[in-house]
Every structure is written in C-alpha cells, then in structure tokens.
Amino acid sequence: MEEKTNATVSADAIERKIAELRQAMKSADPAELENIKSIIRKNVSFFERMSFAAFLLMNASEGRKHDERPERRPRPERPAEKKNEAVSQPRNQGEAKERPERVIPEGARTLYLNIGKMKHLYAKDLSKLLQTELGITRDDIYQIRVHDKYSFVTMSEENCSKAIEKLNNQAINGRTAKVTYSEK
C-alpha cells in the first residue's frame, strides 16, 4: 500500500469533503449556483478552473475534522407578505419563481426580433443594446422575453419605431437582425 504524502489534507478527507459538497449542491438554489458559475467563468480562465476548484476544496477542508459541520449563516427573513404567498401556493421543484407583473401602458407595442438564446442573446444584453442604440432608459422598456430562436420586446410605439429603424439589418451576435412589429 502506498504511503500518503505529508499534505495538509489527506486523500480520504478530500473524498469525504467532495461527497459532502456534492450532497449539499443538490439542495442549493440552482439560480444562485448559475450566478456563481457565471462569475467564475468571467474571472478564472478555462485552464485554471480545475486548480481553482482544488484550491477551494483544500481551503474548505482545512482546519475542520470531517464530521464537523461548517457554521451556518442564518437566512434573512422574508417579508411577511411573501411568507403568506409561499404557504398558500406551494411551488413544484424546478418551477421558476414568479415575477411581479409589470403594468404595460396603453399604446405600447411589441417587437419581434429573430435572435434568441441560441445566439447567446439574453434579456440583460438586449436591454443594454436597446438603451445604448436608442438612448432610452431601462424604465422605457416594459417587457423583454427571450426564447431560443427569437425575442419579444415591449416598449412605447415611438421607441419601437426607433428600434426598427436602428436595429433592422444590424449584426447582433453574428446574425443579421430582423426587427418587426409582433403580430400578437
């Protein structure tokens, strides 16, 4: 049998820690995990990610015995209104959180854009693009819905006509944009 090297953490302790973390990962909030993964992708190069993960694991295992649990942070209290809603309407696992409906004013129009998530266009990116190209603020955009192959944007009719004028036939994420009024 091989002798273990004199490392700060033994292989058995690392294996236990990995099992513990994998179990905890199953109960973690998927949206929060995606947010953290996105931050890591932006700040740690592809080739450094395994070393980065090993370093995090080493730091997580340091100074604690395998059966000790980390000190848990208390969760912040939800506002009273949301507690009642959560109790009255249980959510299914994997169901998206409901966002409050935004009131769309009279005279608003919806645009169709032939680019979506498959071309790596997301609501945040589309919002920034519209703000810079049209010189509008975030509040001027009433609603953005991005699907796999296309997107819908709801704004005032004036901003919609500006968007058609400026964005139609413009290259967005490597694809020529076709912007028209939605038929809905």
C-alpha positions as CSV (number, residue, x, y, z in Angstrom):
1,M,0.0,0.0,0.0
2,E,1.2,3.5,-0.8
3,E,2.0,5.9,1.9
4,K,0.2,9.2,1.8
5,T,2.3,12.3,1.3
6,N,2.6,14.8,4.1
7,A,-0.1,17.1,2.7
8,T,-2.3,19.4,4.7
9,V,-5.4,17.3,3.9
10,S,-5.4,13.6,3.3
11,A,-7.0,12.0,0.3
12,D,-9.7,10.4,2.5
13,A,-10.6,13.8,3.9
14,I,-10.8,15.2,0.4
15,E,-13.0,12.4,-0.8
16,R,-15.3,12.9,2.2
17,K,-15.4,16.6,1.6
18,I,-16.3,16.1,-2.1
19,A,-19.1,13.7,-1.1
20,E,-20.4,16.2,1.4
21,L,-20.2,19.1,-1.1
22,R,-22.0,17.1,-3.8
23,Q,-24.8,16.3,-1.4
24,A,-25.1,20.0,-0.4
25,M,-25.0,21.0,-4.0
26,K,-28.2,19.0,-4.7
27,S,-30.2,21.2,-2.3
28,A,-28.6,24.5,-3.3
29,D,-30.6,27.2,-5.2
30,P,-29.9,26.5,-8.9
31,A,-30.2,30.2,-9.8
32,E,-27.6,31.1,-7.2
33,L,-25.3,28.4,-8.5
34,E,-25.6,29.6,-12.1
35,N,-24.8,33.1,-10.9
36,I,-21.7,32.0,-9.1
37,K,-20.6,29.8,-12.1
38,S,-21.0,32.8,-14.4
39,I,-18.8,34.9,-12.1
40,I,-16.2,32.1,-12.1
41,R,-16.3,31.8,-15.9
42,K,-15.6,35.6,-16.2
43,N,-12.8,35.7,-13.6
44,V,-11.0,32.3,-13.9
45,S,-9.6,31.2,-17.2
46,F,-10.7,27.8,-18.6
47,F,-7.3,26.2,-18.0
48,E,-7.1,27.4,-14.3
49,R,-10.6,26.2,-13.2
50,M,-9.5,22.7,-12.0
51,S,-6.7,24.2,-10.0
52,F,-9.1,26.8,-8.7
53,A,-11.6,24.1,-7.6
54,A,-8.8,22.1,-6.0
55,F,-7.7,25.2,-4.1
56,L,-11.2,25.9,-2.9
57,L,-11.6,22.4,-1.8
58,M,-8.3,22.5,0.1
59,N,-9.4,25.7,1.9
60,A,-12.8,24.3,2.7
61,S,-11.3,21.2,4.2
62,E,-8.5,22.9,6.2
63,G,-8.8,23.2,9.9
64,R,-12.0,21.1,10.3
65,K,-12.5,17.4,11.0
66,H,-14.6,15.5,8.5
67,D,-17.5,15.2,10.9
68,E,-17.6,18.9,11.9
69,R,-20.2,20.9,10.1
70,P,-19.5,24.5,9.0
71,E,-21.2,27.2,10.9
72,R,-24.4,28.0,9.1
73,R,-25.4,31.6,8.3
74,P,-28.9,32.4,9.3
75,R,-31.2,33.0,6.3
76,P,-32.6,36.5,6.1
77,E,-36.3,36.8,7.0
78,R,-38.7,37.0,4.1
79,P,-41.2,39.9,4.2
80,A,-44.5,39.0,5.8
81,E,-46.4,39.2,2.5
82,K,-44.2,36.8,0.7
83,K,-44.4,34.2,3.6
84,N,-48.1,34.1,3.2
85,E,-47.9,33.7,-0.6
86,A,-45.4,30.9,-0.2
87,V,-47.5,29.0,2.2
88,S,-50.7,29.3,0.3
89,Q,-49.2,28.3,-3.1
90,P,-46.5,25.6,-2.8
91,R,-44.1,25.6,-5.7
92,N,-43.1,22.5,-7.6
93,Q,-39.4,21.6,-7.6
94,G,-37.8,23.3,-10.6
95,E,-40.7,25.7,-11.2
96,A,-39.5,29.2,-12.0
97,K,-40.0,32.0,-9.5
98,E,-42.9,34.2,-10.4
99,R,-42.0,37.8,-11.1
100,P,-44.5,40.6,-10.4
101,E,-46.4,41.5,-13.5
102,R,-45.3,44.8,-14.9
103,V,-48.2,47.0,-16.0
104,I,-47.9,47.8,-19.7
105,P,-49.3,51.2,-20.5
106,E,-51.8,51.9,-23.2
107,G,-50.2,52.5,-26.6
108,A,-47.3,50.1,-26.1
109,R,-46.2,47.9,-28.9
110,T,-44.3,44.6,-29.0
111,L,-41.4,44.0,-31.4
112,Y,-40.3,40.6,-32.8
113,L,-36.5,40.0,-33.1
114,N,-35.2,37.0,-34.9
115,I,-32.4,36.3,-32.4
116,G,-32.6,34.5,-29.1
117,K,-30.7,32.4,-26.6
118,M,-29.3,30.1,-29.2
119,K,-27.2,33.0,-30.5
120,H,-26.3,33.9,-26.9
121,L,-28.7,36.9,-26.7
122,Y,-30.2,37.3,-23.2
123,A,-32.6,39.9,-21.8
124,K,-29.9,41.8,-20.0
125,D,-27.8,42.1,-23.2
126,L,-30.8,43.1,-25.3
127,S,-31.8,45.7,-22.7
128,K,-28.3,47.2,-22.8
129,L,-28.3,47.2,-26.6
130,L,-31.6,49.0,-26.8
131,Q,-30.5,51.5,-24.2
132,T,-27.3,52.4,-26.0
133,E,-28.7,52.3,-29.5
134,L,-32.0,54.2,-28.8
135,G,-30.8,56.4,-26.0
136,I,-33.5,55.2,-23.6
137,T,-33.5,54.1,-20.0
138,R,-34.4,50.7,-18.5
139,D,-37.8,52.1,-17.5
140,D,-38.7,52.8,-21.1
141,I,-38.6,49.0,-21.8
142,Y,-41.8,47.5,-20.5
143,Q,-41.0,43.8,-21.1
144,I,-38.4,41.6,-22.7
145,R,-39.0,37.9,-23.4
146,V,-36.1,35.9,-24.9
147,H,-36.8,32.5,-26.4
148,D,-34.4,30.0,-28.0
149,K,-34.6,31.4,-31.6
150,Y,-36.4,34.8,-31.2
151,S,-37.2,37.6,-28.7
152,F,-40.0,40.0,-28.0
153,V,-39.6,43.5,-26.6
154,T,-42.5,45.7,-25.5
155,M,-42.0,49.5,-25.5
156,S,-43.8,52.6,-26.4
157,E,-44.7,52.9,-30.1
158,E,-42.2,55.7,-30.5
159,N,-39.3,53.6,-29.2
160,C,-40.5,50.6,-31.2
161,S,-40.3,52.6,-34.5
162,K,-36.8,53.9,-33.5
163,A,-35.7,50.3,-32.7
164,I,-36.9,49.1,-36.1
165,E,-35.1,51.9,-37.8
166,K,-31.8,51.4,-36.0
167,L,-31.6,47.7,-35.4
168,N,-33.1,46.2,-38.5
169,N,-30.4,44.5,-40.6
170,Q,-27.8,45.2,-38.0
171,A,-25.4,42.4,-37.0
172,I,-26.2,41.2,-33.4
173,N,-24.1,38.3,-32.1
174,G,-23.1,37.2,-35.6
175,R,-26.6,37.2,-37.0
176,T,-28.4,39.9,-39.1
177,A,-31.3,41.2,-37.1
178,K,-34.8,41.3,-38.5
179,V,-36.9,43.6,-36.3
180,T,-40.7,43.9,-37.0
181,Y,-43.9,44.6,-35.1
182,S,-45.1,41.4,-33.4
183,E,-48.4,40.1,-34.7
184,K,-49.7,39.4,-31.2
